[in-house]
């Protein structure tokens, strides 16, 4: 596996332009699955397989994040209202997802620290994506940030659930600051500004996300 010097910042958001082409650039990480054997070593062939699997998971996470940066998500949020016996509900759906195997997504650099692989991914936007990305950047949207978590025991996929939970948190706080009376439901669109910062704390993935948000509809209780 290719080695590289330690990078100063993890999850540092950069956008490159090569001519008229935009290249998104983010760093991700994945822990190697499977522990060492009893003598404290890992057979080289098993370690190599674990590294390949870690990179596959990193690419899957990168595909999800880059899709959220370019195309965004639609969301529907129902705030908790104990007085009305209404439970909080939140759904988040990608507008469009980068296809697995898209040649625009590639590993630029990697490094290993112990049992963790870091990989800097890049994504070259295609022609139709350039217009979409530029249009979304130019839209008047509010800025928001959120914290989310998901249990680590359920597997590496929970990293994406932690990201979704951070978007829910951001939507909740954003709506509270702009809607006077608690609504029945809020819908809108959200875009990731970059790769969320994710760490493991107390048996859970904790994600910190920065977003751009736009509320499209507000359904009040008075409408029912």
C-alpha positions as CSV (number, residue, x, y, z in Angstrom):
1,X,0.0,0.0,0.0
2,X,1.3,3.4,-0.9
3,X,2.6,5.4,2.0
4,X,2.3,9.2,2.5
5,X,3.4,11.8,5.0
6,X,0.9,12.5,7.7
7,X,-1.6,15.1,6.7
8,X,-2.1,18.2,8.9
9,X,-5.9,18.0,9.0
10,X,-8.3,15.2,8.7
11,X,-11.6,15.8,6.8
12,X,-10.3,19.1,5.5
13,X,-12.5,20.3,2.6
14,X,-10.8,21.3,-0.6
15,X,-12.2,21.9,-4.1
16,X,-9.8,21.9,-7.1
17,X,-10.4,23.2,-10.5
18,X,-8.5,21.9,-13.5
19,X,-9.5,24.1,-16.4
20,X,-13.3,24.1,-16.2
21,X,-13.4,20.8,-14.3
22,X,-14.1,20.7,-10.5
23,X,-12.4,18.0,-8.4
24,X,-13.7,17.4,-4.9
25,X,-11.1,16.4,-2.4
26,X,-11.7,14.8,1.0
27,X,-10.0,12.4,3.5
28,X,-11.8,9.4,5.0
29,X,-10.7,6.6,7.4
30,X,-11.6,3.0,8.1
31,X,-10.4,0.6,10.8
32,X,-9.0,-2.7,9.7
33,X,-11.4,-5.6,10.5
34,X,-10.0,-8.6,12.4
35,X,-7.6,-8.5,15.2
36,X,-4.0,-9.9,15.5
37,X,-3.3,-13.5,16.1
38,X,-2.2,-14.6,19.5
39,X,1.6,-14.0,18.9
40,X,0.9,-10.4,18.2
41,X,1.3,-10.6,14.4
42,X,-1.0,-10.6,11.4
43,X,-0.3,-12.8,8.5
44,X,0.6,-10.5,5.5
45,X,-2.0,-12.0,3.2
46,X,-4.8,-11.4,5.8
47,X,-3.6,-7.9,6.5
48,X,-3.6,-7.1,2.7
49,X,-7.2,-8.4,2.4
50,X,-8.2,-6.3,5.4
51,X,-6.6,-3.2,3.8
52,X,-8.5,-3.8,0.5
53,X,-11.8,-4.2,2.5
54,X,-11.1,-1.0,4.4
55,X,-10.5,0.9,1.1
56,X,-13.7,-0.5,-0.3
57,X,-15.6,0.8,2.8
58,X,-13.9,4.2,2.4
59,X,-15.0,4.4,-1.2
60,X,-18.5,3.6,-0.3
61,X,-18.5,6.3,2.4
62,X,-16.9,8.7,-0.1
63,X,-19.6,7.9,-2.7
64,X,-22.3,8.8,-0.1
65,X,-20.6,12.0,1.0
66,X,-19.7,13.3,-2.5
67,X,-23.3,12.6,-3.6
68,X,-24.5,14.8,-0.6
69,X,-22.1,17.5,-1.6
70,X,-23.1,17.6,-5.3
71,X,-26.8,16.6,-5.4
72,X,-27.8,17.0,-1.8
73,X,-30.7,15.4,0.1
74,X,-34.4,16.0,0.6
75,X,-35.6,15.8,4.1
76,X,-38.8,15.6,6.1
77,X,-38.8,16.5,9.8
78,X,-41.6,16.2,12.4
79,X,-40.5,17.8,15.7
80,X,-41.2,16.0,19.0
81,X,-44.4,17.3,20.7
82,X,-45.1,15.5,23.9
83,X,-48.3,17.6,24.6
84,X,-49.8,16.3,21.3
85,X,-48.3,12.9,21.7
86,X,-46.3,13.4,18.5
87,X,-43.0,11.5,18.2
88,X,-40.0,13.0,16.3
89,X,-39.7,11.7,12.8
90,X,-36.9,12.4,10.3
91,X,-36.3,11.0,6.8
92,X,-33.4,11.9,4.6
93,X,-33.1,10.8,1.0
94,X,-30.3,11.4,-1.6
95,X,-31.5,13.3,-4.6
96,X,-29.1,11.3,-6.7
97,X,-26.2,9.0,-5.9
98,X,-22.9,8.6,-7.6
99,X,-22.8,5.1,-9.1
100,X,-20.5,2.5,-7.7
101,X,-17.5,2.2,-10.1
102,X,-17.9,5.8,-11.4
103,X,-14.4,6.5,-12.9
104,X,-14.6,10.0,-11.5
105,X,-14.1,8.7,-7.9
106,X,-10.6,7.5,-7.1
107,X,-8.1,7.1,-4.3
108,X,-5.5,9.8,-4.5
109,X,-3.3,9.0,-1.4
110,X,-3.3,6.6,1.5
111,X,-1.6,6.2,4.8
112,X,-1.8,3.8,7.7
113,X,-1.7,4.5,11.4
114,X,-1.8,1.3,13.4
115,X,-5.0,-0.6,12.5
116,X,-6.5,2.4,10.7
117,X,-6.3,3.3,7.0
118,X,-6.7,7.0,5.9
119,X,-7.4,7.6,2.3
120,X,-7.7,10.9,0.4
121,X,-10.4,10.5,-2.2
122,X,-11.0,12.7,-5.2
123,X,-14.0,13.0,-7.4
124,X,-13.9,14.6,-10.8
125,X,-17.3,16.1,-11.7
126,X,-18.8,15.2,-15.0
127,X,-20.3,17.8,-17.3
128,X,-23.9,17.7,-16.1
129,X,-22.7,17.6,-12.5
130,X,-20.8,20.8,-12.9
131,X,-24.0,22.7,-13.7
132,X,-25.8,21.0,-10.8
133,X,-23.0,21.7,-8.3
134,X,-22.6,25.4,-9.3
135,X,-26.3,26.0,-9.2
136,X,-26.6,24.6,-5.7
137,X,-23.7,26.7,-4.5
138,X,-25.3,29.8,-5.9
139,X,-28.7,29.2,-4.3
140,X,-29.5,31.2,-1.3
141,X,-29.3,28.8,1.5
142,X,-28.7,29.0,5.3
143,X,-25.7,27.6,7.0
144,X,-26.2,25.0,9.7
145,X,-24.1,22.4,11.7
146,X,-25.2,19.3,13.5
147,X,-23.9,16.5,15.7
148,X,-25.1,12.9,15.3
149,X,-24.3,9.4,16.5
150,X,-24.9,5.8,15.8
151,X,-23.9,2.6,17.6
152,X,-20.6,1.1,16.4
153,X,-21.6,-2.5,17.2
154,X,-24.0,-2.6,14.3
155,X,-21.1,-2.3,11.8
156,X,-19.2,0.2,9.7
157,X,-22.4,1.2,7.8
158,X,-23.4,3.0,11.0
159,X,-21.0,5.8,10.0
160,X,-23.6,6.9,7.4
161,X,-26.3,6.7,10.0
162,X,-24.3,9.0,12.2
163,X,-24.1,11.4,9.3
164,X,-27.8,11.2,8.8
165,X,-28.4,11.9,12.5
166,X,-26.1,14.9,12.3
167,X,-28.2,16.3,9.4
168,X,-31.3,15.7,11.6
169,X,-29.8,17.7,14.4
170,X,-28.8,20.5,12.0
171,X,-32.4,20.6,10.6
172,X,-33.9,20.7,14.0
173,X,-31.8,23.6,15.2
174,X,-32.1,25.5,11.9
175,X,-35.9,25.2,12.0
176,X,-36.1,26.3,15.7
177,X,-34.3,29.5,14.9
178,X,-36.6,30.4,12.0
179,X,-40.1,29.1,12.8
180,X,-41.9,30.7,15.7
181,X,-44.6,28.1,16.4
182,X,-43.7,24.4,16.5
183,X,-44.7,23.0,13.1
184,X,-46.3,19.6,12.3
185,X,-43.8,19.0,9.6
186,X,-40.9,20.7,7.8
187,X,-39.5,19.7,4.4
188,X,-36.6,20.9,2.5
189,X,-33.2,20.3,0.9
190,X,-29.7,20.0,2.5
191,X,-26.2,19.8,1.1
192,X,-23.0,18.7,2.8
193,X,-20.3,21.3,2.7
194,X,-17.6,18.6,3.0
195,X,-16.9,15.3,4.6
196,X,-18.3,15.2,8.1
197,X,-15.8,14.7,10.9
198,X,-16.3,11.3,12.4
199,X,-14.7,9.8,15.6
200,X,-15.5,6.9,17.9
201,X,-16.5,7.8,21.4
202,X,-18.1,5.5,24.0
203,X,-19.0,2.7,21.6
204,X,-20.6,5.0,19.0
205,X,-19.7,6.9,15.8
206,X,-20.0,10.6,16.4
207,X,-20.4,12.8,13.3
208,X,-20.1,16.5,13.0
209,X,-21.4,18.0,9.8
210,X,-21.5,21.4,8.2
211,X,-24.4,21.9,5.8
212,X,-26.3,24.3,3.6
213,X,-30.1,24.1,4.2
214,X,-33.2,25.4,2.6
215,X,-36.7,24.9,4.1
216,X,-39.2,24.3,1.3
217,X,-42.5,23.8,3.1
218,X,-43.8,24.3,6.7
219,X,-47.0,22.5,7.7
220,X,-48.6,24.0,10.8
221,X,-50.9,22.3,13.2
222,X,-53.5,25.0,12.3
223,X,-53.8,23.4,8.9
224,X,-55.5,20.3,10.5
